């Protein structure tokens, strides 16, 4: 067994233990005008996947601020949840603005940011779609 095979086996094992929720990706794109709500992105396929949705993740540093106001960098950003999943085999990686539907509750969540670290596991900071 080489490192790549070992990593794939480990990531699959983690997914089989933790990814107990069922979700669907609903790709979105900008509407025709700035005033139109996002519309379905038919160029990217919808797909179902197993994942984990954790509510109330910790605040994150904003990472933003200008040189004139160093205190602005200390402000925190909050999201309602973080969704993690094993993304190997997905037809595409969801992106900001895409909607994730929790198939167990029919709640929709919007991807606000994504964290892809080179592994087959992805993390998405999400807010409930209202």
N, C-alpha and C positions, 0 to 999 in steps of 0.2 A: 504494500500500500504506500502511495506517495502522499505528499502534503495536501495536494488538491483533493484527492479522494477522501482523505481523513477530514478535511474541512467540510466537504459536502456531506459526509456521514454525520458529522457533529451538528451541522445546521439542520439537517432533516430530523435528527433526534430531538433537537430543541423545539422545532416546529410541531412535532407530533405530541409533545408534552404541553406546550403553552398555547398553541393556536387552536383554540376550541370554539371560537366564534365564526359565523358564516357571514361574508360580506360580498357585495357586488360593486364593481367600479362602473360609474356612469360618466364617461368622458364629456367634458364641456369645453366650449370655446366662446370667445367674445361674440356678441351679437353684431348686427350690421351697424348700429350706432352706439355711441357711448351711453345712451339712455336705455338701451335694451338689455334685459337680463341675459345672462349666458344661455346659450342654446346647446343642444346635443352636438357633439363632434362625431359625425358619422364616419370620419376617416380613421378613427381608432375604435377598436372593438370593446364592447362591454364584456366583462368576465367576472366570474365568481372566484373567491379565494377564502382560505382559512386564515384567521388572524386573531390578534389580541387587542382589545380596546380598553385602555386604562383611563379612568376619569380623574380630573383634578391633578394633572402633572405639576411638578414644581415650576415656579417662575423661571424664565430664562433671561439673561442679560440681553438688552436690545442690540448691542454691538453697533449702535448708530449714535451719532452726535457729531457736531462740528467742532472744529478747533477753538472757536470762539466761546463755546459753552461745554467745558469738559464734564460738567455735572450731568449733561444729557446722556452720556454714555452709561450712567449708573441706573438709568430707568430700566424697569423690567417689563418683559412681554409675557402675557399669559394666554394659554390656549385651554379649551375645555377638555381636551383629551389628546392622547397620543395612541396611534394605531401602529402596531408592528406586525410584520408578516414575512414569511419566507417567499421571496419573489422569483425563485428559479422557475423557469418555464412560463412566466407570464408573457403575453403577447406584446406588452409595452409597460413601462413604468408610469403610473399615474403622476400627474403634475398639479401644481397650484391651480386651484379653481375647479378641479374635478370633484365629483361628488362620490362619496362612499356610502352605500346603503347597508345598514345593519339588518340582515335578513331575519333575525330573530325578533326584532322590535319594530321594523319598518321605519326607523329613524334615519334621516339623512345627515351626513356630516360633510363639510367642505374642507378640502385640503388647503391649509394655509402655508405650510412649509414642508419640505421633505428633507430627510437626512439619509443619504446614501453613502455608506462608508467603504465600499469596495467588496463587502461580503454579499452573500445572497439574501441578507436580511435588510429590510427597509423599515424606516420609521417615518410616520407622517404626523405632524401636529395638525389637529383638526378642531373645528368649531361646529356646533350643531347648526344645521340649516333651519332657519325659521321662516 
